[in-house]
Amino acid sequence: MSVRGLGSATAVVVLLALGGGVAGYAVARADRETPAPLGEVRPMVAVDPAYPTDRPVLVREDRDDPALARDLPLRRVELGMAPFTVSVSVPKGWVRSDSAGGEWRFYPPPGPDDAKNLYFLRVRQVANLFQSVPAARAARVGALATASEVQELEVVEETYDGLEVTYVAEGFRRHSLERWLTTPGTGETAQYYLGMIGRGVDRDAMVELLDRIAESARVG
């Protein structure tokens, strides 16, 4: 083939290639669909529940031991060191446990290991906090409200020197009756704290017992 013939053939190939490219571009444009409009963009509505909620608190059944008895016989003990002592009556036969410095607990026999999630008496020295009785009571409510192990706290009743609350701890519903003692004639500074903690079935007997214990207390 002559050079002139070769050049003509090459020109034909180039034209065919260009024609194919143009045809392909046209086909591509013809196949492309116009995007459908999205419309107004709105946030999705949450359903069941429509807002975040806390996980339900699971409450276990109380121990089926008999309820705390009324009119328990008492015995007198002296706690603390002078001049910050308290003489108080506690249930006779209950086992003393010095759980921490300045705090004493009394459990029904045979002792604390077998009284878990049952009921017990707590006596605590609080004079070193230099708080009035109302301030000590408010601080106690605040401590319970922020305690990581306490759930569903409910303040049942507040008086000048007393507090009744319920809450869930370690999966059990607890009832706590609390009192603050002062030294007669020295103002309203709280000196000692009394607490009875137990089950709902023990509540009425705990009220009666704590009244008797508080009336028996002699501070200083």
C-alpha positions as CSV (number, residue, x, y, z in Angstrom):
1,M,0.0,0.0,0.0
2,S,1.2,3.5,-0.9
3,V,1.9,6.1,1.7
4,R,-1.1,8.1,0.4
5,G,-3.3,5.0,0.7
6,L,-2.1,4.4,4.3
7,G,-2.9,8.0,5.2
8,S,-6.4,7.6,3.9
9,A,-7.0,4.4,5.8
10,T,-5.7,6.1,9.0
11,A,-8.1,9.0,8.5
12,V,-11.0,6.6,8.2
13,V,-10.1,4.9,11.4
14,V,-9.8,8.2,13.3
15,L,-13.2,9.3,12.0
16,L,-14.8,6.0,13.0
17,A,-13.3,6.3,16.5
18,L,-14.6,9.8,16.9
19,G,-18.0,8.9,15.6
20,G,-18.2,6.0,18.1
21,G,-17.2,8.3,21.0
22,V,-19.8,10.8,20.1
23,A,-22.4,8.1,19.7
24,G,-21.5,6.6,23.1
25,Y,-21.7,10.1,24.8
26,A,-25.1,10.6,23.3
27,V,-26.3,7.2,24.4
28,A,-25.0,7.9,27.9
29,R,-26.8,11.2,28.1
30,A,-30.0,9.6,26.8
31,D,-29.8,6.8,29.5
32,R,-29.3,9.2,32.4
33,E,-32.5,10.0,34.2
34,T,-33.2,13.3,35.9
35,P,-32.9,12.9,39.7
36,A,-36.2,12.8,41.5
37,P,-36.7,15.7,44.0
38,L,-36.2,14.7,47.6
39,G,-38.9,16.9,49.0
40,E,-38.7,18.5,52.4
41,V,-36.2,17.0,54.8
42,R,-37.6,16.3,58.3
43,P,-36.2,14.6,61.4
44,M,-37.6,11.1,62.1
45,V,-40.1,10.9,64.9
46,A,-39.1,8.5,67.7
47,V,-41.7,6.0,68.8
48,D,-42.0,3.9,72.0
49,P,-40.5,5.7,73.8
50,A,-40.4,9.1,72.4
51,Y,-37.6,10.2,74.8
52,P,-34.7,8.5,76.7
53,T,-35.7,6.7,79.8
54,D,-33.8,5.0,82.7
55,R,-33.6,1.3,82.8
56,P,-36.3,-0.1,85.1
57,V,-35.1,-0.9,88.6
58,L,-35.4,-4.6,89.4
59,V,-36.5,-5.2,93.0
60,R,-35.9,-8.6,94.5
61,E,-38.3,-10.2,97.0
62,D,-37.4,-9.6,100.7
63,R,-36.2,-12.3,102.9
64,D,-39.1,-14.3,104.4
65,D,-37.8,-14.2,107.9
66,P,-40.5,-13.1,110.5
67,A,-41.0,-9.4,110.9
68,L,-39.2,-7.5,113.6
69,A,-41.0,-8.0,116.9
70,R,-42.5,-5.2,119.0
71,D,-41.6,-4.5,122.7
72,L,-38.1,-6.0,122.5
73,P,-36.3,-6.0,125.9
74,L,-33.5,-3.5,126.0
75,R,-30.1,-3.2,127.7
76,R,-28.1,-0.1,128.2
77,V,-24.7,0.5,126.6
78,E,-22.2,3.4,126.6
79,L,-20.5,4.3,123.4
80,G,-17.8,6.7,122.4
81,M,-15.1,8.4,124.4
82,A,-15.5,11.3,126.9
83,P,-16.6,14.0,126.6
84,F,-18.4,12.8,123.5
85,T,-20.2,9.7,124.8
86,V,-23.7,8.5,124.5
87,S,-25.6,6.1,126.9
88,V,-28.3,4.4,125.0
89,S,-30.6,1.3,125.3
90,V,-30.3,-1.3,122.5
91,P,-32.1,-4.6,121.9
92,K,-31.0,-7.2,124.4
93,G,-29.1,-10.0,122.8
94,W,-28.3,-8.1,119.6
95,V,-24.7,-8.5,118.4
96,R,-22.5,-5.4,118.3
97,S,-20.3,-4.7,115.3
98,D,-17.8,-1.8,115.3
99,S,-18.0,-1.2,111.6
100,A,-16.0,2.0,111.5
101,G,-14.4,4.6,113.9
102,G,-17.2,6.4,115.7
103,E,-19.9,4.0,114.3
104,W,-21.5,1.0,116.0
105,R,-24.1,-1.4,114.6
106,F,-26.3,-3.9,116.4
107,Y,-27.7,-6.9,114.6
108,P,-30.2,-9.6,115.6
109,P,-28.4,-12.9,116.6
110,P,-26.5,-14.7,115.4
111,G,-24.9,-11.6,113.9
112,P,-24.2,-9.5,110.8
113,D,-23.4,-12.3,108.4
114,D,-26.9,-13.8,108.9
115,A,-28.7,-10.4,109.1
116,K,-27.8,-9.2,105.6
117,N,-30.9,-7.5,104.0
118,L,-32.9,-8.1,107.2
119,Y,-32.7,-5.2,109.8
120,F,-30.2,-3.6,112.1
121,L,-29.6,-0.5,114.3
122,R,-26.8,2.0,113.6
123,V,-25.4,4.5,116.1
124,R,-22.9,7.1,114.7
125,Q,-21.0,10.0,116.3
126,V,-21.4,13.1,114.2
127,A,-20.3,15.9,116.6
128,N,-17.1,16.4,114.6
129,L,-19.1,17.6,111.6
130,F,-20.3,20.6,113.5
131,Q,-23.7,20.6,111.8
132,S,-27.0,21.8,113.1
133,V,-29.7,19.1,113.2
134,P,-31.5,20.5,110.1
135,A,-28.2,20.7,108.2
136,A,-27.3,17.2,109.2
137,R,-30.7,16.0,108.0
138,A,-30.3,17.8,104.7
139,A,-26.8,16.4,104.2
140,R,-28.1,12.9,104.8
141,V,-30.7,13.3,102.1
142,G,-28.1,14.7,99.7
143,A,-25.7,11.8,100.4
144,L,-28.4,9.3,99.6
145,A,-29.5,11.1,96.5
146,T,-26.0,11.0,95.0
147,A,-24.9,7.5,96.2
148,S,-24.2,5.3,93.3
149,E,-25.7,2.2,95.1
150,V,-29.0,3.9,95.9
151,Q,-31.9,3.9,93.5
152,E,-35.5,5.1,93.6
153,L,-34.9,7.2,96.7
154,E,-38.2,8.5,98.2
155,V,-38.4,10.9,101.2
156,V,-41.4,9.7,103.1
157,E,-41.3,12.2,106.0
158,E,-39.0,14.8,107.5
159,T,-39.3,16.3,111.0
160,Y,-36.9,18.6,112.8
161,D,-34.8,15.8,114.2
162,G,-36.1,12.8,112.1
163,L,-36.2,11.4,108.6
164,E,-37.9,8.5,107.0
165,V,-36.8,7.3,103.5
166,T,-37.1,4.3,101.3
167,Y,-34.7,3.3,98.5
168,V,-33.4,0.3,96.6
169,A,-29.9,-1.0,97.4
170,E,-28.3,-4.2,96.1
171,G,-31.7,-5.0,94.5
172,F,-33.7,-4.8,97.8
173,R,-36.2,-2.2,98.9
174,R,-34.9,-0.7,102.2
175,H,-36.8,1.4,104.8
176,S,-34.7,3.7,106.9
177,L,-35.8,5.6,110.0
178,E,-33.3,8.1,111.3
179,R,-32.8,10.5,114.2
180,W,-30.3,13.1,115.4
181,L,-29.4,13.7,119.0
182,T,-28.1,16.8,120.7
183,T,-26.6,17.6,124.1
184,P,-29.3,19.2,126.2
185,G,-28.6,22.9,126.8
186,T,-25.8,23.2,124.2
187,G,-27.8,24.4,121.2
188,E,-28.9,22.4,118.1
189,T,-25.6,20.9,117.0
190,A,-26.1,17.2,116.1
191,Q,-24.0,15.0,118.4
192,Y,-25.2,11.5,117.5
193,Y,-27.2,9.8,114.7
194,L,-29.5,6.8,115.2
195,G,-30.7,4.7,112.3
196,M,-33.0,1.7,111.9
197,I,-32.8,0.0,108.5
198,G,-35.0,-2.9,107.5
199,R,-37.7,-4.2,105.3
200,G,-41.2,-2.9,104.7
201,V,-42.7,-5.5,106.9
202,D,-40.5,-4.3,109.8
203,R,-41.4,-0.7,109.4
204,D,-44.0,-0.3,112.2
205,A,-41.9,-2.2,114.7
206,M,-38.8,-0.1,113.8
207,V,-40.8,3.1,114.5
208,E,-41.7,1.9,117.9
209,L,-38.2,0.6,118.7
210,L,-36.4,3.8,117.5
211,D,-38.7,5.9,119.6
212,R,-37.8,4.0,122.7
213,I,-34.0,4.1,121.8
214,A,-34.1,7.8,121.2
215,E,-36.0,8.5,124.4
216,S,-33.4,6.5,126.4
217,A,-30.3,8.3,124.9
218,R,-28.2,10.5,127.2
219,V,-25.5,12.4,125.3
220,G,-22.3,13.5,127.1
